[in-house]
Amino acid sequence: MKTNLAVATVLAGIVLLTGDVFSQERGRHHRGRHMMRHRLEALDLTSEQKTKLKSLRADGQKEIAQLQADVKIARIELQEAMHEPTIKQADVNKAVDKLNTARSKMTTIRVNNMVEMSKILTPEQREKMKEMRPAGHGRRGGWGMRHWGGMGRGMGGEIGIDHSSGRI
């Protein structure tokens, strides 16, 4: 009984914190979308490239929207499993697997879309895009999940990194 209570307490805390993390990520993603649009405008895309990129984006958004709904449902199912009077490990594992599967599919779609985007751009445009990347942002400075997302709270911004030059 004590083991079930301890497991339930830990997992409930994880589930509750997950929502806060995702709400913070959505805000950063929204800013990244505007930055991405500005950078794409600077690439002097042809009308054909714009059409292909627009289609790629729309298709990806549709797939991601469905998977986001799947993530939300999986989170609810996990919470339900965790709030049962007797927690069944099999039900918890099933909900966690469902959640992880949806998240994994979202990541795969995003990465595949970035690869497809790269194929649409010319080598010169890819190089120009690479040069527009903010300096000093480590692994998040490249084409990533957050489209050139920089350092957020707790990621080095408070230790005196000059984000414009990439220097400490």
ChimeraX commands (.cxc) that place a marker at each C-alpha (Angstrom):
marker #1 position 0.00,0.00,0.00 radius 0.5
marker #1 position 2.80,2.42,0.91 radius 0.5
marker #1 position 4.57,1.59,-2.35 radius 0.5
marker #1 position 1.44,2.33,-4.40 radius 0.5
marker #1 position 0.96,5.63,-2.57 radius 0.5
marker #1 position 4.58,6.66,-3.14 radius 0.5
marker #1 position 4.44,5.75,-6.84 radius 0.5
marker #1 position 1.12,7.56,-7.22 radius 0.5
marker #1 position 2.47,10.70,-5.57 radius 0.5
marker #1 position 5.58,10.82,-7.76 radius 0.5
marker #1 position 3.72,10.13,-10.98 radius 0.5
marker #1 position 0.95,12.61,-10.16 radius 0.5
marker #1 position 3.60,15.29,-9.66 radius 0.5
marker #1 position 5.17,14.44,-13.01 radius 0.5
marker #1 position 1.80,14.59,-14.77 radius 0.5
marker #1 position 0.96,17.96,-13.21 radius 0.5
marker #1 position 4.35,19.46,-14.09 radius 0.5
marker #1 position 4.08,18.26,-17.69 radius 0.5
marker #1 position 1.21,20.65,-18.43 radius 0.5
marker #1 position 3.22,23.65,-17.19 radius 0.5
marker #1 position 6.23,22.70,-19.31 radius 0.5
marker #1 position 4.11,22.35,-22.45 radius 0.5
marker #1 position 2.39,25.70,-21.90 radius 0.5
marker #1 position 5.80,27.40,-21.64 radius 0.5
marker #1 position 7.01,25.65,-24.80 radius 0.5
marker #1 position 3.97,26.85,-26.77 radius 0.5
marker #1 position 4.92,30.47,-26.00 radius 0.5
marker #1 position 8.47,29.98,-27.22 radius 0.5
marker #1 position 7.24,28.14,-30.31 radius 0.5
marker #1 position 4.95,31.06,-31.20 radius 0.5
marker #1 position 7.88,33.50,-31.10 radius 0.5
marker #1 position 9.94,31.09,-33.19 radius 0.5
marker #1 position 7.27,31.03,-35.89 radius 0.5
marker #1 position 7.61,34.79,-36.43 radius 0.5
marker #1 position 11.39,34.52,-36.53 radius 0.5
marker #1 position 11.14,31.70,-39.06 radius 0.5
marker #1 position 8.84,33.75,-41.31 radius 0.5
marker #1 position 11.28,36.69,-41.20 radius 0.5
marker #1 position 14.22,34.46,-42.11 radius 0.5
marker #1 position 12.35,32.79,-44.97 radius 0.5
marker #1 position 11.48,36.21,-46.41 radius 0.5
marker #1 position 15.20,37.04,-46.45 radius 0.5
marker #1 position 15.93,33.97,-48.62 radius 0.5
marker #1 position 14.27,35.40,-51.76 radius 0.5
marker #1 position 12.24,32.27,-52.39 radius 0.5
marker #1 position 10.81,31.60,-55.83 radius 0.5
marker #1 position 7.03,31.31,-56.15 radius 0.5
marker #1 position 7.44,27.56,-56.69 radius 0.5
marker #1 position 9.48,27.24,-53.47 radius 0.5
marker #1 position 6.90,29.29,-51.56 radius 0.5
marker #1 position 4.11,27.04,-52.83 radius 0.5
marker #1 position 5.98,23.86,-51.89 radius 0.5
marker #1 position 6.91,25.18,-48.45 radius 0.5
marker #1 position 3.35,26.36,-47.80 radius 0.5
marker #1 position 1.99,22.93,-48.73 radius 0.5
marker #1 position 4.63,21.17,-46.62 radius 0.5
marker #1 position 3.77,23.37,-43.64 radius 0.5
marker #1 position 0.00,22.86,-44.01 radius 0.5
marker #1 position 0.34,19.08,-44.29 radius 0.5
marker #1 position 2.61,18.99,-41.26 radius 0.5
marker #1 position 0.26,21.17,-39.23 radius 0.5
marker #1 position -2.66,18.84,-39.94 radius 0.5
marker #1 position -0.68,15.79,-38.83 radius 0.5
marker #1 position 0.66,17.55,-35.74 radius 0.5
marker #1 position -2.82,18.80,-34.74 radius 0.5
marker #1 position -4.15,15.24,-34.66 radius 0.5
marker #1 position -1.16,14.02,-32.68 radius 0.5
marker #1 position -1.48,16.90,-30.21 radius 0.5
marker #1 position -5.03,15.73,-29.56 radius 0.5
marker #1 position -3.68,12.20,-29.05 radius 0.5
marker #1 position -1.13,13.54,-26.53 radius 0.5
marker #1 position -3.86,15.37,-24.64 radius 0.5
marker #1 position -6.05,12.27,-24.50 radius 0.5
marker #1 position -3.11,10.12,-23.39 radius 0.5
marker #1 position -2.34,12.60,-20.60 radius 0.5
marker #1 position -5.94,12.44,-19.41 radius 0.5
marker #1 position -5.85,8.64,-19.49 radius 0.5
marker #1 position -2.61,8.65,-17.51 radius 0.5
marker #1 position -4.14,10.95,-14.91 radius 0.5
marker #1 position -7.18,8.68,-14.68 radius 0.5
marker #1 position -4.98,5.62,-14.23 radius 0.5
marker #1 position -2.98,7.40,-11.53 radius 0.5
marker #1 position -6.07,8.48,-9.60 radius 0.5
marker #1 position -7.61,5.02,-9.32 radius 0.5
marker #1 position -7.97,3.74,-5.75 radius 0.5
marker #1 position -5.68,0.86,-6.70 radius 0.5
marker #1 position -3.14,1.84,-9.31 radius 0.5
marker #1 position -2.69,-0.81,-11.97 radius 0.5
marker #1 position 0.81,-0.73,-13.39 radius 0.5
marker #1 position -0.39,-2.17,-16.72 radius 0.5
marker #1 position -2.88,0.69,-17.18 radius 0.5
marker #1 position -0.23,3.27,-16.29 radius 0.5
marker #1 position 2.27,1.70,-18.69 radius 0.5
marker #1 position -0.33,1.61,-21.47 radius 0.5
marker #1 position -1.11,5.31,-21.00 radius 0.5
marker #1 position 2.59,6.22,-20.89 radius 0.5
marker #1 position 3.25,4.20,-24.06 radius 0.5
marker #1 position 0.36,5.94,-25.83 radius 0.5
marker #1 position 1.72,9.34,-24.76 radius 0.5
marker #1 position 5.27,8.52,-25.85 radius 0.5
marker #1 position 4.11,7.10,-29.19 radius 0.5
marker #1 position 2.23,10.28,-30.06 radius 0.5
marker #1 position 5.17,12.47,-29.01 radius 0.5
marker #1 position 7.58,10.33,-31.01 radius 0.5
marker #1 position 5.40,10.59,-34.12 radius 0.5
marker #1 position 5.28,14.38,-33.71 radius 0.5
marker #1 position 9.07,14.55,-33.53 radius 0.5
marker #1 position 9.42,12.34,-36.59 radius 0.5
marker #1 position 7.03,14.52,-38.59 radius 0.5
marker #1 position 8.85,17.70,-37.58 radius 0.5
marker #1 position 12.26,16.28,-38.46 radius 0.5
marker #1 position 11.01,14.89,-41.77 radius 0.5
marker #1 position 9.50,18.27,-42.63 radius 0.5
marker #1 position 12.82,19.97,-41.91 radius 0.5
marker #1 position 14.56,17.50,-44.23 radius 0.5
marker #1 position 11.95,18.13,-46.94 radius 0.5
marker #1 position 12.33,21.89,-46.45 radius 0.5
marker #1 position 16.06,21.54,-46.91 radius 0.5
marker #1 position 15.48,19.72,-50.21 radius 0.5
marker #1 position 13.30,22.59,-51.47 radius 0.5
marker #1 position 15.95,25.23,-50.77 radius 0.5
marker #1 position 19.01,25.76,-52.95 radius 0.5
marker #1 position 22.46,25.20,-51.43 radius 0.5
marker #1 position 22.92,29.00,-51.35 radius 0.5
marker #1 position 19.63,29.48,-49.50 radius 0.5
marker #1 position 20.53,26.77,-46.99 radius 0.5
marker #1 position 23.88,28.46,-46.39 radius 0.5
marker #1 position 22.21,31.85,-45.98 radius 0.5
marker #1 position 19.74,30.33,-43.54 radius 0.5
marker #1 position 22.61,28.81,-41.59 radius 0.5
marker #1 position 24.31,32.23,-41.40 radius 0.5
marker #1 position 21.12,33.83,-40.04 radius 0.5
marker #1 position 21.13,31.45,-37.10 radius 0.5
marker #1 position 21.80,33.23,-33.80 radius 0.5
marker #1 position 25.33,32.62,-32.55 radius 0.5
marker #1 position 26.15,31.07,-29.21 radius 0.5
marker #1 position 23.04,29.05,-28.67 radius 0.5
marker #1 position 24.73,25.68,-28.72 radius 0.5
marker #1 position 22.70,22.77,-29.98 radius 0.5
marker #1 position 19.55,24.88,-30.14 radius 0.5
marker #1 position 21.20,27.29,-32.55 radius 0.5
marker #1 position 20.57,25.05,-35.55 radius 0.5
marker #1 position 17.49,23.84,-37.31 radius 0.5
marker #1 position 15.70,22.41,-34.36 radius 0.5
marker #1 position 12.28,21.66,-32.99 radius 0.5
marker #1 position 11.81,25.29,-32.10 radius 0.5
marker #1 position 13.21,26.79,-35.31 radius 0.5
marker #1 position 16.25,28.60,-34.00 radius 0.5
marker #1 position 14.98,28.80,-30.45 radius 0.5
marker #1 position 17.43,30.51,-28.16 radius 0.5
marker #1 position 18.16,30.08,-24.52 radius 0.5
marker #1 position 15.07,30.21,-22.40 radius 0.5
marker #1 position 14.77,30.67,-18.70 radius 0.5
marker #1 position 17.14,28.40,-16.85 radius 0.5
marker #1 position 19.26,27.70,-19.91 radius 0.5
marker #1 position 22.14,30.09,-19.38 radius 0.5
marker #1 position 20.47,33.43,-20.05 radius 0.5
marker #1 position 20.92,34.53,-16.46 radius 0.5
marker #1 position 24.69,33.84,-16.38 radius 0.5
marker #1 position 25.63,36.76,-18.58 radius 0.5
marker #1 position 25.63,35.38,-22.10 radius 0.5
marker #1 position 25.39,38.12,-24.71 radius 0.5
marker #1 position 22.83,36.57,-27.05 radius 0.5
marker #1 position 23.68,38.90,-29.94 radius 0.5
marker #1 position 27.35,37.97,-30.09 radius 0.5
marker #1 position 27.31,34.54,-28.50 radius 0.5
marker #1 position 29.91,35.62,-25.94 radius 0.5
marker #1 position 29.89,35.18,-22.19 radius 0.5
marker link #1:1,2 radius 0.2
marker link #1:2,3 radius 0.2
marker link #1:3,4 radius 0.2
marker link #1:4,5 radius 0.2
marker link #1:5,6 radius 0.2
marker link #1:6,7 radius 0.2
marker link #1:7,8 radius 0.2
marker link #1:8,9 radius 0.2
marker link #1:9,10 radius 0.2
marker link #1:10,11 radius 0.2
marker link #1:11,12 radius 0.2
marker link #1:12,13 radius 0.2
marker link #1:13,14 radius 0.2
marker link #1:14,15 radius 0.2
marker link #1:15,16 radius 0.2
marker link #1:16,17 radius 0.2
marker link #1:17,18 radius 0.2
marker link #1:18,19 radius 0.2
marker link #1:19,20 radius 0.2
marker link #1:20,21 radius 0.2
marker link #1:21,22 radius 0.2
marker link #1:22,23 radius 0.2
marker link #1:23,24 radius 0.2
marker link #1:24,25 radius 0.2
marker link #1:25,26 radius 0.2
marker link #1:26,27 radius 0.2
marker link #1:27,28 radius 0.2
marker link #1:28,29 radius 0.2
marker link #1:29,30 radius 0.2
marker link #1:30,31 radius 0.2
marker link #1:31,32 radius 0.2
marker link #1:32,33 radius 0.2
marker link #1:33,34 radius 0.2
marker link #1:34,35 radius 0.2
marker link #1:35,36 radius 0.2
marker link #1:36,37 radius 0.2
marker link #1:37,38 radius 0.2
marker link #1:38,39 radius 0.2
marker link #1:39,40 radius 0.2
marker link #1:40,41 radius 0.2
marker link #1:41,42 radius 0.2
marker link #1:42,43 radius 0.2
marker link #1:43,44 radius 0.2
marker link #1:44,45 radius 0.2
marker link #1:45,46 radius 0.2
marker link #1:46,47 radius 0.2
marker link #1:47,48 radius 0.2
marker link #1:48,49 radius 0.2
marker link #1:49,50 radius 0.2
marker link #1:50,51 radius 0.2
marker link #1:51,52 radius 0.2
marker link #1:52,53 radius 0.2
marker link #1:53,54 radius 0.2
marker link #1:54,55 radius 0.2
marker link #1:55,56 radius 0.2
marker link #1:56,57 radius 0.2
marker link #1:57,58 radius 0.2
marker link #1:58,59 radius 0.2
marker link #1:59,60 radius 0.2
marker link #1:60,61 radius 0.2
marker link #1:61,62 radius 0.2
marker link #1:62,63 radius 0.2
marker link #1:63,64 radius 0.2
marker link #1:64,65 radius 0.2
marker link #1:65,66 radius 0.2
marker link #1:66,67 radius 0.2
marker link #1:67,68 radius 0.2
marker link #1:68,69 radius 0.2
marker link #1:69,70 radius 0.2
marker link #1:70,71 radius 0.2
marker link #1:71,72 radius 0.2
marker link #1:72,73 radius 0.2
marker link #1:73,74 radius 0.2
marker link #1:74,75 radius 0.2
marker link #1:75,76 radius 0.2
marker link #1:76,77 radius 0.2
marker link #1:77,78 radius 0.2
marker link #1:78,79 radius 0.2
marker link #1:79,80 radius 0.2
marker link #1:80,81 radius 0.2
marker link #1:81,82 radius 0.2
marker link #1:82,83 radius 0.2
marker link #1:83,84 radius 0.2
marker link #1:84,85 radius 0.2
marker link #1:85,86 radius 0.2
marker link #1:86,87 radius 0.2
marker link #1:87,88 radius 0.2
marker link #1:88,89 radius 0.2
marker link #1:89,90 radius 0.2
marker link #1:90,91 radius 0.2
marker link #1:91,92 radius 0.2
marker link #1:92,93 radius 0.2
marker link #1:93,94 radius 0.2
marker link #1:94,95 radius 0.2
marker link #1:95,96 radius 0.2
marker link #1:96,97 radius 0.2
marker link #1:97,98 radius 0.2
marker link #1:98,99 radius 0.2
marker link #1:99,100 radius 0.2
marker link #1:100,101 radius 0.2
marker link #1:101,102 radius 0.2
marker link #1:102,103 radius 0.2
marker link #1:103,104 radius 0.2
marker link #1:104,105 radius 0.2
marker link #1:105,106 radius 0.2
marker link #1:106,107 radius 0.2
marker link #1:107,108 radius 0.2
marker link #1:108,109 radius 0.2
marker link #1:109,110 radius 0.2
marker link #1:110,111 radius 0.2
marker link #1:111,112 radius 0.2
marker link #1:112,113 radius 0.2
marker link #1:113,114 radius 0.2
marker link #1:114,115 radius 0.2
marker link #1:115,116 radius 0.2
marker link #1:116,117 radius 0.2
marker link #1:117,118 radius 0.2
marker link #1:118,119 radius 0.2
marker link #1:119,120 radius 0.2
marker link #1:120,121 radius 0.2
marker link #1:121,122 radius 0.2
marker link #1:122,123 radius 0.2
marker link #1:123,124 radius 0.2
marker link #1:124,125 radius 0.2
marker link #1:125,126 radius 0.2
marker link #1:126,127 radius 0.2
marker link #1:127,128 radius 0.2
marker link #1:128,129 radius 0.2
marker link #1:129,130 radius 0.2
marker link #1:130,131 radius 0.2
marker link #1:131,132 radius 0.2
marker link #1:132,133 radius 0.2
marker link #1:133,134 radius 0.2
marker link #1:134,135 radius 0.2
marker link #1:135,136 radius 0.2
marker link #1:136,137 radius 0.2
marker link #1:137,138 radius 0.2
marker link #1:138,139 radius 0.2
marker link #1:139,140 radius 0.2
marker link #1:140,141 radius 0.2
marker link #1:141,142 radius 0.2
marker link #1:142,143 radius 0.2
marker link #1:143,144 radius 0.2
marker link #1:144,145 radius 0.2
marker link #1:145,146 radius 0.2
marker link #1:146,147 radius 0.2
marker link #1:147,148 radius 0.2
marker link #1:148,149 radius 0.2
marker link #1:149,150 radius 0.2
marker link #1:150,151 radius 0.2
marker link #1:151,152 radius 0.2
marker link #1:152,153 radius 0.2
marker link #1:153,154 radius 0.2
marker link #1:154,155 radius 0.2
marker link #1:155,156 radius 0.2
marker link #1:156,157 radius 0.2
marker link #1:157,158 radius 0.2
marker link #1:158,159 radius 0.2
marker link #1:159,160 radius 0.2
marker link #1:160,161 radius 0.2
marker link #1:161,162 radius 0.2
marker link #1:162,163 radius 0.2
marker link #1:163,164 radius 0.2
marker link #1:164,165 radius 0.2
marker link #1:165,166 radius 0.2
marker link #1:166,167 radius 0.2
marker link #1:167,168 radius 0.2
view
